[in-house]
Amino acid sequence: MRPFTLNYARPTSPPAALPPYRFDDSLQLNVLPDGRPAVSDPDLLLAVGTTASTAGSKTHFDD
């Protein structure tokens, strides 16, 4: 018998590209390589749509 969840499970694969920002633990937000907050770059926001991290709550968009 095949478990129900395996009908919908997808294999994990590495991301196609790494985001041009990283999560800064001390600031608690995503930053660009030059240290600016990632949300301050309009071109980045247009390209990725959001810079919300998964470090905080999974149910709220206010991290």
CYANA upper distance limits for C-alpha pairs under 8 A (distance plus 0.5 A):
  2 ARG  CA      6 LEU  CA      7.53
  3 PRO  CA      7 ASN  CA      8.02
  4 PHE  CA      8 TYR  CA      8.23
  5 THR  CA      9 ALA  CA      6.59
 20 PRO  CA     32 LEU  CA      7.01
 20 PRO  CA     33 PRO  CA      7.88
 21 TYR  CA     30 ASN  CA      6.58
 21 TYR  CA     31 VAL  CA      5.84
 21 TYR  CA     32 LEU  CA      5.04
 21 TYR  CA     33 PRO  CA      6.92
 21 TYR  CA     38 ALA  CA      6.93
 22 ARG  CA     30 ASN  CA      5.74
 22 ARG  CA     31 VAL  CA      6.03
 22 ARG  CA     32 LEU  CA      7.16
 22 ARG  CA     33 PRO  CA      8.26
 23 PHE  CA     28 GLN  CA      7.52
 23 PHE  CA     29 LEU  CA      6.14
 23 PHE  CA     30 ASN  CA      4.75
 23 PHE  CA     31 VAL  CA      6.74
 23 PHE  CA     53 SER  CA      7.81
 24 ASP  CA     28 GLN  CA      6.11
 24 ASP  CA     29 LEU  CA      6.15
 24 ASP  CA     30 ASN  CA      6.38
 24 ASP  CA     31 VAL  CA      6.95
 25 ASP  CA     29 LEU  CA      7.71
 29 LEU  CA     37 PRO  CA      7.58
 29 LEU  CA     53 SER  CA      8.00
 29 LEU  CA     63 ASP  CA      8.43
 30 ASN  CA     37 PRO  CA      6.51
 30 ASN  CA     38 ALA  CA      5.97
 30 ASN  CA     39 VAL  CA      8.29
 30 ASN  CA     51 THR  CA      7.35
 30 ASN  CA     52 ALA  CA      8.23
 30 ASN  CA     53 SER  CA      7.62
 31 VAL  CA     35 GLY  CA      6.06
 31 VAL  CA     36 ARG  CA      5.99
 31 VAL  CA     37 PRO  CA      4.82
 31 VAL  CA     38 ALA  CA      5.17
 32 LEU  CA     36 ARG  CA      5.94
 32 LEU  CA     37 PRO  CA      6.63
 32 LEU  CA     38 ALA  CA      5.80
 36 ARG  CA     40 SER  CA      7.55
 37 PRO  CA     41 ASP  CA      8.33
 38 ALA  CA     44 LEU  CA      8.04
 38 ALA  CA     51 THR  CA      7.29
 39 VAL  CA     44 LEU  CA      8.36
 39 VAL  CA     45 LEU  CA      7.29
 39 VAL  CA     51 THR  CA      7.19
 41 ASP  CA     45 LEU  CA      6.93
 42 PRO  CA     46 LEU  CA      6.69
 43 ASP  CA     47 ALA  CA      6.73
 44 LEU  CA     48 VAL  CA      6.60
 44 LEU  CA     49 GLY  CA      8.29
 45 LEU  CA     49 GLY  CA      5.52
 45 LEU  CA     50 THR  CA      6.25
 45 LEU  CA     51 THR  CA      7.70
 52 ALA  CA     61 PHE  CA      7.81
 52 ALA  CA     63 ASP  CA      7.49
 53 SER  CA     63 ASP  CA      7.79
 54 THR  CA     58 LYS  CA      7.15
 56 GLY  CA     63 ASP  CA      6.32
 57 SER  CA     61 PHE  CA      8.26
 57 SER  CA     63 ASP  CA      7.46
